Amino acid sequence: MPIPRVLQILDVLANVFSHCEDESNQQNVLVCKRWSKIALAVLWYRIEALERLLQLFGQLKKVRCNGRISFRFVKTPTFATWQRFEKVYQNKINVLSFGKPDTAYIPALITISRIRAQGPLLPKLHTLEWYGLSGLGLEEPCVMFMHNGIQKFRLEVDDDSKSESTDSITSYCAAIGARMPQLSFLEILLPPLQKYQQPILALTQQLLDLEHLCIPPFRDPTAILSGLRDIEPGRLKLLDTHQVYLGTKHENAASSILIGPHKSTGFKCLQTLELSCTYSFAALLFQNIASSHNMRDISLSSDRVESSHDIRILISEIVCNFSCLTSLRLTHLAILDCLPSQPLANDMIGLGDLMPLLNHQQNLDMRFFNLESLYPPALDDEDIEMIAKSWPHITGFWLCEQPVVLYPEREKRITLKALLHFSHHCPQISEIGLYVDATSHVPDFSSSHFVPSRSIAKLQFGPSPIDHPTHVARALAQLCSPNLELAFGCSEWTDPDNISPKINGLWKSKWEAVQEALEVMVLMQQKIDDLKDKVEKLQSMAVDEIATMASGGSYKPSKMSITPRAFCARDWVAKNPAGTAAQFSAYWESMKDGDVGKKYADLARAVSKVIGKHVSRTKTTKESRSI
């Protein structure tokens, strides 16, 4: 069987093979010489198991010594084996990505390092991702794969692994900089020990093309941040401190090293900043980032409870320094053991805290916003409307959706009406997280003066109280996407019962009832929408049963007629625009008693129930409530 011409185009063939499973590509290798070359390239482009690479040199055997298991070659690889590797596989491997410790394979790797030829072991390798260290410094197994063509390197070490010596880490980092000088992507995910900070800084200062950097969340990162700030020229676009290791506490108080402003170039290209630090430290750091037109995304995680005063200062500093910001995430990682049930005035987030972002003279084009707090926000629906009007292009909005203290006595509260404001003013919004009061009156949004965008596909209501599930479900069905993902409860807190027993009790059962009712309402709304579409189409076409033009002319619609014959005529005329009345009559007489006639009879009955003086939007609403 000849191969289709489209599969003889190499680029198309490579794209098809890239979406195949390994088993399929192993069969593709056997089809023909052209397919074999491309299938092998796809099969060996990325390797995620060290054993798979080592088996190219021979069979492995498991050896147990002093309770430890290691793998060695059954026979030492021969020169012929090495030549086969060079000819078939060496230039096909582009990515090594190992996501688990492979120290058991070190003996086999040592054998390969002894028999290898001069030059890079894998010359086409551009991405190296390694897991774990052995404390060997320059003799670490992954060093044998390093060469100056690699552009992406990632190292991850468990936070509970033993501490490596400073000399070992220093030697290892020096090897990275010397052997992979063209790195543009570097992630060093070590335990956040202060002694590792200087070797990592020295490494980053060697890499002139570095654009993406992820470092451990050091307790006080002042030294490495000030060092990065002073690099000239700096090309860094993303700076990330990864996740915070358990037990790590930030002590990054205000430091004289970071007191700005500075005429630095190290951060001038920075576009994305993801840090684990206190908000006061971040506010100080922002004075050192001279990239007002480049910064797009800021994400901060604090390990302490930040007051609204700290948040206000931070937001003011952000607005002063970054005029093109599109995404802001301010989250916390700590919960105090004892929080007062009635917070102080400066503990709750109010509209005044957010006002610098809303009244910015250059109008921030915010696309994503997330602000966490341990207390409900001191906001109401009118405040939410102001936010929605200020950020018309926002796609995700999360505000204090999982408070630890519910504070039911608060004066200002957000209701489900807030969703109406987002749907009205933010047509692109797809996800919202809010702590709402769903016990108050739930309005009927079908009478709103605008057609909702129904783009909201994800809602997180946290521990929001609720009374009437059916009313809430009706409101959500009117405003949200038919594929709505609804979440509730305290997923972030270990013991929600300490906050309120109703969270996993009464409120949970009612939110689950909302989910069930919502599924039924969505199905019904889809049927109503389908009927409306059919009615509008019929009204616009104004189908007549059949009007005959002179001398066997074609059909011409003239008035509305709700009969099976008229519906059949509409479809028949669309397919036969030059057909005659006699031709249609013959067609209808032959079909009216069969399945075709039954189909149009059912359609006529359905539409007759909808069209008429008693069919209106009010009736549609009543039908919605009756479910």
N, C-alpha and C positions, 0 to 999 in steps of 0.2 A: 504494500500500500504506500503510495507516494506521500511524502510529507507536505502539508499545506505550505504555500508560498510564504504566508505570514510568519510561520515558524522557522523560516530560513533566514529571517532577519535577526542578527545576533543580539541586538539590544532588546528586541521583543522577547526573544527566547530567554535571555538572562532574567528579564523581569518576571516572566511566567515561572521559571524555575525558583526564583527567590520566594515565591509564595507556596511552594511545594514542601511537603514533609521530607525529612531525610530519606525515609524508605522509598519514596517516589523518585527522588533524585538518584538514589543508588540504582534504580532500574533505568533511569534516563541515561546513565553512563553507558549502558549496553546497547543503546539504539544505533548510534553511528558515531563516527569520529568527531563531527562537529558538535553533536549533542554531548558527547563524552567530555570534551574540553570545558564546555560551559557548566555542565552539571558538577564536575569536579571542583571548579572554581567556586560555585555556590556552596557545595558541601563543606569545603575547607576554608571558607572566608572567615568564619568565626568558630572558635573552639572554647567550650565552656567547661571542659573536664581535662585535667592534666593527664589522666590515664590515656585518653584518646590520642593525645600528642605523642606520648612515650611509646605507645604500641606501634607507631610507625617505624620504630627502630628495632623491634623484636618483642617476643613474648615476655610478660612479667610474671614473677612468682612472689608469693607472700611469705615473708620471713618474720618469725617472732623471736625477739631477743630481749631479755630482762623485762618481760611483760609488755613490751611495745611492739607494734606491728609496723613493718616497713616493706616496701616493694623494690625488688631488684630484677635485673634482666636475667632470664634463664641462661642465655648465652651473650657474651659481649658482642655488641653490634660490629659487623664486619665493614670493611671499606666498601664492598658492593652495596651493603645496606645504606650506607651514607650516600653513595652516588645515586641510588634510587630516590632517596629523600630529596636530594638536591634537584633532581630532574623533574619529579612529579609533584612534590608537595611544598617545597621550601618557599616558592614565590606565590603561593595561593593563600597563605594564612595572613590575614589582615588584622584580626582582633583576637586577643587572648583575654578572656574574662572568667576569672575563677572566684566564685562566691562563697567558698568554704575553705578551711585550712587544709592544705595538702602536704603537710610536713612528712607524711609517710613515704612520699615519693622522692624525697631529697637524695637518697642513695642513687636512684636511677638518673636523676638530674645531674648529679656529679659525674656519672659515667659519660653522659652526653657532652658535658662541658670539657671533658678530657679529649674526646675524639673529634670535636668540631673543627672545622677549617677556619682560616682567617676571615675576618669580616663578620657582619651581623648574622646571627643564627637564623633569624626570620627577617630578611631585608625589606619585605613589603608591610611589615607590622607597623600600624599607625596608632593602635589603641591597646594599652596594657592595663588590666584591672586585676589587682592581686589582693589576696586576703591573708592576713597574718604575717608575723615576723618571727624569726628564729633567734634573734639576738646575735647575729653573725656580722652585722655591719656590712662591709664591702662584700662579704661572702654570702649574703642573702641570695637564695636561689633565683629570685626574679631579676637580679642584676645581669645574669647571662643573656636575657632577652632585650636589654636596653641598647638602643642605638640612636643616632641623631635624626632619624626619620620619624620617630614616634612623636605624635602631637598631643596625645591624651593619656594621662596616667592617673590611676586611682588606687590608693592603698587604704584598706580598712582593717582595723585591729579591734578586737573585743575590748570593752572598757574594763572587764574583769580579768584580762590577761596580765601576766606579770610585767612589772615595770622594766623597760629596757634601759640600759645605761646611757648616760649622755654621750659618751664616746661612740657607742654603737650607732645611735641615732644621727650624730654628727657625721660620721663616716658614710652612713647610708644616704643621708640628704646630699652630701657632697657628690656621691656617685650619681644620683639622679640629675643634678645640675650639670655635671660634666658629660654624661653619656646621653642625655636627652635635652640638649640646650634649646631646641625649637618647640618645647612644650607650650601649647596655648591653653590647655585645660589641665588643672592640677587639683586633686582632692587628696588631702592627707588627713585621714580620720583616725587619729591616735587618741588615747586617753588624754584629757586636758591637763596634763602636768606642766607646771610652769617651766621646768627644765627643758622641755621640748620647744619652747617658743623661739629661742635664739637660733637653733639649727634650721628651723622652718623658715624664719625670716631670711637667713643667709641664702637659703635655697631660692626663695622667691626673688631676691635681688639679682640672682644670676640669670633668671629667665626673662629676657627682654621682650619676648612675644606673648607673655602670659596675659590671657584675657579672662579666664574663669578660674577662680581660686576658692577652695573650700578648706577651712582650717578647723582645728578643734575649738570648742567653746571655752577658752581659757578663763580662769577666774578673774584675771586682770589682763586684758589683751592690749594694754596701752603700748607696750614695747613694739609688738609686731605691727600694730596699726600706725603708729608714728613712723616706723620704718617704711611701711608701704607708702605712706603719705609722701615721704621725701624721695622716693624713687623718681629719677628723671632720665628719659621720658617714661611716663606710665601709660600702659595700654589696657589696664585692668577694667573690664566691663561688669563683672559680677564678683561680689565678695560675699561669702557665706560661712557661717560658723557651725553649720550642720545642726544636729539635734543636741540638746543638753543631756549629758550623762547624769544618771541618777546620783544624787548625793552632791552634785556640784553646786556650789553657792557662789554667786557673783560678788566680788568685792571691788567692782570697778567704780569707785567713787571718783569725784572730780580730780583730775590730774593736771599738774602744771605743764606736763609735756604736751597735752592736747589743747591747751588754752589757745584759741585762735583769735582772729582769722590768720591763716597762713597762706603765703603765695606759693602753694605747692602744685606739683604737676602729677603726682602719683595717682590721684583720684579724679583727674580731669575728665577721663572717659567713662567713669563709673555710671552704669545704667541700672543695676540691680544690687540691692544691699539687703542681706538676710543675717541678722545678728541676734545672739542671745545675750542680752545685757539689760541693765536698768535704763529707764527712760531718761534719767538725768545724765547718765553717761552718753547716751545716744545724742541728746541735745548738744552736748559738748563736742562730740565727734563731728556733727554736721557742720560745725564752724570750720572744719578742716577739709571739707569736700567742695572744691571749686568747680562744680559741674552743674550749674543751675539749669542748663538746657538739655542735659543728657539723662539725668536721673528719672527713671520711669516707675520703678517698683521698690518699695521699702517694706520690709517685714521684720518686726521686732518682737522678741519673746522675753519677758521679764520674769524673774523667779521671786518677785515680791509683789505685794499688793500696791498698785500705783494709785494715788489719789487723783481726783479730777484736776487738782492744781498742777500736778506733774504732767498730766496728759495735755493740759492747756498750754503749758510752757513748751512741751515737745512739739505740739501741732504748730504753734507760732514759729518755732525754729524751722520746721519743715517748710512752712509757707514762705518764709523769708529766703530760704536757700534753694528751693526746687520749684521752679515755675511750670514744669512740664510733667509733673507727677500724674500717673494714671492708676496706680494701685497702692493701697496702704493697708497693712495688717499690723495691728497692735494687740498682742495676746499676752497672757500670763501663764505661768507654770506652777504657781504656788497657791495653796489655800491655808489660811490661818486656822488654827485649831478652834479658836473661839472668836466669832464675829458678832458684834452687837446686832440685835434684831431690828433696831432703829438706827440707821446710819446717820452720821453727821452730814451737815450740808455739803461739805466738799468731798464726800465719798461717792456721790452719784453723778453720773454724766448728764449734763444739761446741754441745751442748745447753745449756750454761750461758750462751752468748751469746743464745740465744733464750728463755731461761727467763722474763725479765720479761714477755714477750708471753703466755706460757702461764700464768703464775701471777698475772696481773693480778686484783686483788680485785674488779673490776667485770666480769670475764669478757668480754674483747673478742670480738665476734661477727665474726671474720675471715672474709671471703668470697674474697679473693684474696691470695696471698703469693708474692713472687718475690725471691730473694736470690742474687746472683751472686758467685762467688769464683774466684780463679785456681787454687785447690787443691780436692781432694775434701773434703767435710765430714767431720768427726770424729764421725760418727753411725752407729748401727746400727738394726736393725729395731725393737728395743724403744724406742729414742728416737723413731722415726717413729710408733710406736703412741701414745706419749704426746702427740705433736703432733696426731695425728688425733683423739684423744679430746678434746683441748682446743678444737678448731675443727670441730664437727660440721656446720656449715653451709657450709664452704668449698667453692668450685666450681673453683678453680684453685690448684695448688701447684707452684712451681718452685724448686728448691734446688740451686745449684751444678751444673747439669746439663752444662755444657761447660767443665770445668777445663782449664787449660793445662799443668799438671803432674799426671800421673796418680798418682804416688806409690803403687805397688802394695804397698809394705811397711807401709802403715798398719795399725793394729791393728783399728780399727772400720770396718765397711763395711756398706753397704746392699745387700740382695738383693731379688729379686722378691717376697719375702714382704711387703715394705712395701706393695705394691699391695693385698694382702689386708686390711691394717689400714685403708687408706683406703676400700676398698669396704665394709668392715664398719661403720666409725664415721662415714663421711661419705657418705651416700647421694646427695647432690647433686653430688658432684665429677665434673667432666667432662674436665679436662685436668691432666696431671702431667708435670713435667720433673725427672728424677733421674739422677744418675750411679750406676749399680748394678753390682754384681758378678754377672754372669749366668754365671760359670764354676763357681760353687758348686752344691750340690744344689738342683734346682728342684722344689719340692714339688708334689704333686697336690692342687689346691684343691677337687676334687670331693667330697672327704671332709670338708670343713669343716662345722662345726656350724650354719652359717647360710647362707641363700640370698643370694649376692652381688647387689648392686643393678645391676651391669653398666651403670653410667652413664658409665664412663670411655670417652671418645670420641677422646682425643688423648693420645699418649705421646711424649715426647722423651727419649731415652736418651743422647744425646751420644756420646762415644767409649767407651761402656761395653763392657768385654770380654765375650765370649760363647764357650761351648763347644758346647752341644747345641741346635741350632735347633729340633728337633722338640719337645723338652721345654719350651722357652721358649714356643713357639707354643701348645702345649696349655694352659699356665698363662694366657696372655693370652686365649685363647678362653673360658676358664672365668670370667674376671673382668671382661672388657671388653665394650664395645658391639660388636655385629656390624659396625658401620660404623667400626671403629677406624682412626684415622689415626696410623700409626707412623712416627716420624722418628728418625734416628740419624746419627752423624758430627758433625764440627765445622763447622757452617754459619757460625759467627761468626769463625773464624780463617782467615787467608789461606793458611797452609801447614801443614795438619795433620800432614804427614810429619815435621816438626820435633818434633812432640809424640810421635808413635809411628807407624812405617810400617804397623802393623797396622790403623790406623783406616780407611784407604782400601784395605787389602788383605784380610787374613784376616777381621777382624771385620766389615767391610762385606759380604763375600760371605755370611757366616753370618746377619747381620741380614736380608739380602735373602732368604735361605732361610726365615727366620721369616715374612716377609711372604707368601711363596708358600704355605707350609704353613698359615698362618693363614686364608687365603682358603678353602682346602679344608675346614678344620675348622669354619669359621663356617657354610658351606653344610650340612655334615653335622649340626652342632648344631641348625640351624634345622629340618631334617627330623626329628631326634629330638624336638625340642620339639613339632612339629606332631603327631607320633604320640602323644606323651604326652598332649597336649590331647584328642585323639580318644578315647584309652583312658579318661581320667578322665571324659569326657562319657558314654561308654558305660556305665561302671561306675556312675555316679550315676543314670543313667536305668534301668538294669537291664532292658533290652529283652527281652521274650518274643517268640517268633515271632508268635503271635496268640492271645489268650484271648477267647473268645466269652462274652458275658454273656447272660442270659435274654432271650427275646423280642426278638431282634435288637438288643441293647444295643450300646454303643460298646466299643472295645477298651480293655484295661487291662493295662499291663506287669506282669509278675509275677516273671520271673527272667531271668538273663543267657543269651543264646543267640548264638553267633558264627556266623551263617549269612547268606548273601546275602538270604534272605527276611526275616530278622529286621532287618537294617539297612534294607531297603526299608520294612518295617513301621513302624520308628521314624519315618522321614521322612514316611511317608504319614499316620500318626496325628497328627503335628504339624500337618499341613495340613488334615486331616479329622477333628477330634476327635469328631464324632458319627457317623463312618462305621461300617458293619457289617462283619462277617467276610466275608459274601458279596461285598460290594462290593470289599474288598481282594483276595480270592481272584481275582476276575475281573480286577482290575487287574494283579496279579502274573503270572497266566497269559498275559496279553497282552504283557507287557513282559520276562519273564525271559530270553527268547532273543535280545533285541535289545541295544542299547547300554546301556539302563538296567540290565538284568541283569548285563552284563559289568562295569559300574561297581561294583555292589555285591559282585560276586564278587571283584574285585581288592581292594576294601576289606576284605572278610572275610579274605582270605589275608594281607594286610598286618598286620591287627590280631592274627591268630592267632599270628604270629611274635613279637609283643611280649608278649601276655598269656600267663601261665602261670607255673608255679613256677620255671622256669629263667630268667625275665625279671626282672631286678632292676637296681638302680642300678650294681652291680658290672659287670654285663654291658655296660651302656651305656659305662662307663669303658673297658673292654677294647676295645670297638669304636672308641672315640675314639683309642686308642693305635695301633690297627692301620692307621690312615690314613698 
